[in-house]
Structures are given as C-alpha cells and as structure tokens.
Amino acid sequence: MKTIFQSIALLSILFVFNSCRKETGGSNEKVQLLFQPEKGKEIISTMDIHSETKMLGMSIPLDMNVEYGMIPTEVSDSAVLVKFTYNRIYMKMQNPMTGAVEYDSKIPEEAKGIGADKMVEIYSGIIGESFTVKFDRYGNVLEMKDESSEMGQVMGAFSNTTDIKQYIQNVVPIFPEEAVGRGDSWTRKIVTDDESGLSVATKYTVKKVEENEVVLELEGKISPSAQDSTNVMIEISGKLDGELNIDRKSGWTRHGLMVQDLQMKVTQGLKSVNGTASNRIEINTK
C-alpha cells in the first residue's frame, strides 16, 4: 500500500496551485499574465487534500494538510528568485488492514500507527528547511539552488533533484507569452516522472477577467503510466478539472480547487488488481 500512497501523493501535489466549471463573465479586456511578486513579501500557502482510494473492496481515505512560506528574494524583468520553506505537514490515513496512521509536524512525538516512525524521520528533516527556485516572468523554472536530498522526500513521493524541479514547476502556474482574454485557452504538458512517463496535459481557459484577479478554468488528462517499484507495476491514468484565481498584480494563485478521478492497475507477478482514486485538492494563499 505504501507504493500506492506514494503514487497518489505524487498526483495530489501535481498542479497544487492549479485548480470549478463553466459560465464565463467579467470584463472582455485582454491581460498579460506575469509572475512578478513583491520582493521580500512572504506568502503563506496551505494545501488541503482529501483522497479516497478503492481497491479489493476496501476504501482507504487520506487527509493531508501542508503549509509553506514563499519569499521572493530577487525580482527583475528577466527572473524571480523565491525561497521556499515548509512550515507544517499533517497527514491521517485509515488503512483497513493496518489501521490508522496520523502525523503532525507540530507534535511529532504524538505520531501513531504503523509507519508513523518513518514519517517522523522523513518529515522532521523537511520542516524548517529552505531552498531557492529561479523562475522566468512566465512562471517557468530556470534553476534551483541549495537543493537538499531531504526535500526530495516531500510527501514520500520524490527522491531526486529532477523530481523536485518538476514539483516546483507546478507550484507556480505557467502563463502564456501573449495577452489573453475571456474565452482564450492554452495548453501545457508536464512530465512528472521521466522513468514512468507519467504526464499531465492541462488546458487553461480564461473564465473571468476582473479588476484584481483572473479566474482560470482547467481541464486535464493524466496519461497512462507505469511505475515499477519493488517488483510492483502501478499503471495510472485519469482526468482532472478545477478552477484557480490568479492575482493580476503578482501572479500568485489566491485560491485553487482541483478534483482528480484516477484509474489504477497494480500488477505483481501474474496477479493484477484494479482500483480507483478520487482526490480533492484546495489551495489558499495569503
């Protein structure tokens, strides 16, 4: 089940700032969306995840909350440097076979359940740690500094610098180079894992253009992938949709809501098991 959880965690943080449906409105003006945050102003973001995996007639619910701070240390027309620091990680998972597992970085000594000791070991090395990411004005990741192997274990799903960069690329939305208005769309494809081929193609559509924010609607397709871990092959595919509210001045996402519906196939040897997962992810930034 650990491998399944890792795969779900990987997909859950995918598009953490990118996330409800039709009905366009607001102004008809065209806007140039840019990532241009205020230098030195810390932004606190919280991500709430509710996930439910169904497999072999069992339901495995997962609740997670992650809080992190982001401080732009340098801002120019060509690049933006942002310092990321993880402040809190909370997770509770109910496994019908092994019971409940609960961890809160604020009170790590009270972690309980099978595997809780491993969570304490991994997450304790992450809380309070920082790393810096360099973006261009459209939100593309250019490079990272002060990478830490411990940061690669965020949510138990990452293990190397490449994975960290791919994760961060989804923290800040990627904007088009041209001005856009109500009804305009653009598509971005992101490969989250080079080995498994897991990728998400997302179509962004401008739903509203208002005085202080732009509302984007998104629809995405998660391409089938195969993740081989400890002789277990996990195939994942599905779709996502949601909405995000972008601050026109800074480019930060103020609020995001995303829903993912996934299909999974787990194969070990000659035996295969099918399952589903539903993830609801909400982001709030202040």
N, C-alpha and C positions, 0 to 999 in steps of 0.2 A: 504493500500500500504506500510505502514511502516514496517509491518511484512515481506512482500515480499522483501523489500530492505535489511532488516537485514539478511535474508537468503542468498541473493545474495552476500552481503558483506562478510558473513562468508565463502562462497565458493571462493570468489575473492581473499581473503588473504591466502587461503589454498595453500600451495606449493609456497609461494611468492618468494622463491629462486630456485624453481624447474620448469624450463620450457626449427631446425624446422624439419626436416624429413630426410629420408634415406641417402644413399651414404656415405659409410664408407671410411676412409682414414687415413693418418698419419702413425706413427710407429706401429710395431707389438709387442712392448715390454709390459710387464706386469707392472702395477704400483700399489702401495699400497696407496689408498686414505685415508688421515687422516685429522682431524680438528686440526691444530696446528698453529694458528695465532701468529703474533708477539706481545709480551706483550707490552702494552702501546700505540700501534699504532691504532689510531682511523680510523674506516672505515665508510664512509658516503654512505648510500644506498638510492636510490629513487625508488619508485614503482609507475608506471603509469597504471591505469586501465581504460579501455573503455568497458562499458557494455550496452547492449540493451535488454530490456525485452519487450516481446509482449504478450498482453493479452486483451481479449474483443475488439479486433480490434484496440487497441491503442498501441503505441510504447513509451517506457519510456527509453530514453538514460541517461546514468550516466557516468560522467568523474570524476576521482579521482586521486590525487597525494599525496603520503605520503613520507616524508623524515625522516630518523632517523640515529642517530650515534651509533656505537658499539665499545666499548673499552675493549679489553682483559686485565683484571686486574691481573690475575694469569694464568700461563701456565705451565703444567707439563706433564709427560708421562701418568698420570692417569686421569687428569681432566683439564678443562679450564673454568675459570670464565669470563663472558662477561657482561659488563654494557651496558644496552640499554637505549637510551634517544630519545624520539620523538621530532623532531625539527619543523616539519610542517605538516599540514593536509589541503588539499584543496579538495572541492567537489562541483560539479554542477550537478543537476538533473532536467530534464524537465518532469514534470507531466502534461499530457493533461487536467487533471481535476482540479488541484490546482495551476498550473503554475510552474515557475522555482524557484528552491531553490539553493542558492550559499553561500558558506562559505570558508573563507581563514583565517587560524590561524594567518597569518601575519597582517591582517587588520580585526579583528573580529567585529569591530564596523560597518563595511560595509556589514555584512551578511544580506541577504534579502530573502524573500519568506516565505511561511507558514512552520513553524517548524524550522526556522533559529535560533530562540531564544534558542531552546532546544539544537541545535548543539553547540552554543556558550557556553552554560552551561556545556555540557559534555566534549567537546574538550579542552576548556580552562583549565580544571583540568588535562589534559593529557600532553599538551605541556610543555616541560622542565622537566617533571618528569622522574625518572630513576628507574630501577630495575635490579637485577643481576641474571643471569642464569648460572647454573653449567652444563657443558657438559662433556661427556667422549670423548676419542680421535676419536670415530667414529661418533660423532655428536648427540648422544642420550642425551636427557635432563635427568639429575640426580636429580636436585632440583632447587628451586627458593628462592631468598632472597629479603626482602623488597618489598613483593607483596603489591600492592595498589588496592583497590576495583575500584578506578577510572580507572586504567589501564585496568581493565576488560571490560570497555565500549568502547574500541578502535573500531572504525567503527560502533558503535552501536550494535555490534553482540555478545559481551561477557559480562558475568555477574558474574563470579566467578573465583577463583584461578585455578580450574581444567581446565577451558576453556583457560585461559592464557597460562598454560603449554602446552596445545595441540597446541595452535597457535605458540608458540616459537619453538616447536618441528619441525615445518615446515619451520622456518626461516633459520635454518642451515641444509643442506642436511644430510641424514643418509647414511653412507658408509658401504660397506660390510667388513667383517673382513679379507677376503682373497684378495690377489692381483688380479687385473683384467686387461684385455687387450681388444683390438678391437674386437667387436662382443659379448663380455661377457655381461650377464644380471643378475639382481637380482630384487626381488620384495619386496615391503614394503606396508603393510596395516595400515592405520591410522584411528582411530575412532575419529571424531571431536566433537561428541556430544553423551554422554552416554544415554541421555534420548530419543533422536530421533533415534539413531542408525546410523546416517549419517557417512559413511566411504568412504575412497578412497583407492583403491588398485592400486599402480603405479609400472609399470615395467620400470626399468632403463637399457639402453643398451649403452655400450661404442661405440661411433661413431668414435672418433679420439683420438689418444694419440700423443700430440705434446710436444715440449721441455718445454714449460712453462704452458701448460694447458691441461685439458682433457675435451673433448666435450661429453656430455651425451644426449642421446635422450630418451624421455619418452612417455609412453602411459598409460593412466589411466582410470579406471572405477569408477564412483561415484554410489555407491549402493543406491537403493531406501530407502528413509527415510521418517518419518512423524514427523513434528514439530508442536506440539499443543500449540498455543498461543492465549489467549483471545478468546477461543472457535472457533478458525480458524485452520483447519488442512492443513498443507502445505506438499505435497509429492514432493520430488526432486530426480532426477536420471539423468545420462548423462555420458559423456566421456570427456577426456581431452588429449591433446598431446602438445608436445613442445620440447624445447632444452635448455640446460644450459651449460655454460662454467665455469669450475672449475679451480681455480688457484692451480697448483700442489704443490706449496710450503706451502700455508696457509690453503687451504681447503675452502676458501671463494668462493662464486659464483660471478664471474666478471660480467656476463650478463645472463639474463634468459628471455625466451619468452614462454608464455603458452596460449593456446586457449582452452576454455571450451564451450561445447554445452550442454545445460541443458533442461530437460523437467520438467514442474511443474504442479501440480494439487492442486488447492486451494478449500477446502470444508468448508462451513459454514452451519450448519443445513443440509437440504436436497438438497442444491444447490452446484454444483461443477463447477469450471471454469478451463480450461486447458490453459497453456501458455508455452512459451519458453524463454530462455535467452542465449545470446552469450556474453562471456567475453574474452577480450584480455588483458593480463597482461604482462607488460615488467619491468624487474628489471635491474638497472645499479648500480654498486658498484665501488667506487674509494677510 
